[in-house]
Amino acid sequence: MYKVLIDTSAYEEYIRHDGFKNEVFRVLKTLSDRKYIKVIVHDIIKQEVLTHICKNAVDLKSKSDKFFKDVIRKFPEKSSEHNDISDFYSKYKNFDLKTLRINECEDYFNSLCVEVINTQDVDVTSAVFERYFSKRPPFGQGKKSKEFPDAFITLSTVEKIKRDDLGVKLIFISADPDWKGFCDEFNIPLFKKLNEFTDWASSEEPEFSNDFKVYKRSNEIKGAIEKNESSLFGMIVEEIGTFEDYEPEDFFDVECYDDNDRSVSMQDIKVISSTESSAIVDINFEVIFSLNIHGYHINDTSFKDPDTKDRVYPYGKHSFKMTFVGNFYLESEVSYDENNIANTLQFEYIEPNYDLKDLDVGYNIDIEPHKHPHERNEEPDC
């Protein structure tokens, strides 16, 4: 089982609008009900969450009151015609939204498998001030120099868990950059957002078999590939090659000019497997390019030259541009130094899962064949 500490900011992102009705809280409760996780409810965080809830409720109530009063004042005739507006507001204005939201919060926490941590039960005062004076995480520079609540939250949690359960696996959830420094020091996995944790936890249930280190590595690999996309795109363009021998369907005697202007963009990256030094990835990408085509259409008007017996096409060749848009997958092996994936990643090979010269991937051509003069208002070339 993992014990999960969720920072106030991680709660606030979702409760601001939906309270605890957001889908992410339903998933969190499911994980708790199945005993995969235990949510750490720290008294400081709970108080901060309740404070945010009250403030949001008061702000929302104030804005709603102002809206209804403005409607009734500016459109009195409408309000009198539609008594339901005034009636609704007369009932709504006494509605205690703040109490409702507080009760929702209490009910939600009571429904979880939790471990409550009270600051007064874990004395970390000396450790907090030692970090304050040495500016160690979660303390920092400027505004971050007064991060006393975060210091008491993180240190008391680690101290309590270490004291009571040495074998437990801790996870912190916070977008605060100073929490990252603290988590790195204590080797605690950190998720920036609550939904990132629930997505990971849900995909790995019931035993969380995929180590957090692998999850973190996968994200770093994806980021490194995106950072080095120009190198990858160069390999893709080289793999595509040229198409000067291409002949569109229904055309013949084609001259094809390929200016090798390619537009490549990545759509998705999946890490199939990874080790400390290499990984296999699947990459979905889109390729857009154009070809200048000159050729005869099979239905063009023609006649046989009596001398040479060759067919003559009096209207000449069609000239047009064909633009191709194709989505392809490729498999690639990448290598890296695990301690610095972003700057050491290299592509060892790319292997398209489809033939990149299979151009039946989506192009548009609407050309009317050259017909007999009486069918078109054109003069032949000869």
C-alpha positions, 0 to 999 in steps of 0.5 A: 500500500502507498500512503499519499500526501496531497498538497493544498494546491493539488486539491484546489485545482479541482475543488474551485469549481466542482467541489469534490464531485470531480471525476478525479476524486471518484477515482481516488476514492476507488483506489482508497476503497480497494486498499491500494492507497491510504490518503494522508490527511494533514491537519494544516492541509485540511484547514487550508482546503477548508479555508479555500472552500469557504472563500470560493463559496463566499465569492461565488455567492457574492457574484450570484447575488450581484447577477440576480440583483442586476437582472431584477434592477435592469429588467424590472418588467421582465422580472414582473412578467416572469415571477420565477426569476424573483421567486428563485432568487428569494429562495436562493439568497438564503442558501448557505453554500459555504456550509454545504461545501464544508460538509461535502469536504468533511463527508469526502474525507470521512469516506476515504481510507485515511491516516490523520497527521496532527502537527502537535503530535509530531515535534519537528520544530527544530528541524523546521528552523534548521532548514529555514536558516540554511534555506533548504527545501521546502524553504527557498529564496524571496517569497519561498523563504517563509514556507513554514506551513509546507515545512511542518507538513512535509517534515512531520509527515516523513517523521511520523511515517518513518517512526510508525511504519518503516516499510511504507511507500510514500507518494507526494502530490504537489506542483510546488517546486520546493516540494520537489527539492524536498522529495528528491532529498528523501527519495519520495516520488512526486506527482505534480497533479492529482490526475497524473497520480490517479491515471498512473495508479489506475493503470497499474492496479492492483499491485502498482507493479510498474515502479515509479522510477520507470514511470518517471523515466518514461516521461523523461524519455518522451520529453527528450524525444520532443526536445530532439525532434529535429534529429528524428525528423531528419531521419524520417525525411531520409527514410522517406526518400524521393518520389520522382518515379511516382505515377498518380492513378489514371495518369500516364507518361508522367513527369514528377518533380519532387522538391523534397520539401517535407513537413513532419510533426509528431502526434504521439509517443509511447514508451514500449519498454525501457532500461537504465540505458535504452528504450524502445518507443513507438512514435506516431507522426504526420508527414505533409509534402507536395509533388508537381505532376505533369501527365496525360489522363487516361480519358483525354481526347486523342487520335492516332497519327496516320504516319507514326501510328502513335496516339496524339493528345492535342490538349497536352499534359495536365500540370498540377500539384498533389499534396499528400498528408499521411499518418505513420507509425515507426518504432525506434530504439533510443539510448541515453544516460539515465542521469541526464536523459534530456541531453544524452538521448540518441536515436539508434535506429528507426523502423517504419511499421508501414512503407513510407512510399505507400502514398495511398494515405490521403490526397486530393485530385479533381482534374477533368480530362481533356475532352473533344472541343465541342464539349469544352470551350478550349482550342487544342495545342495543335 
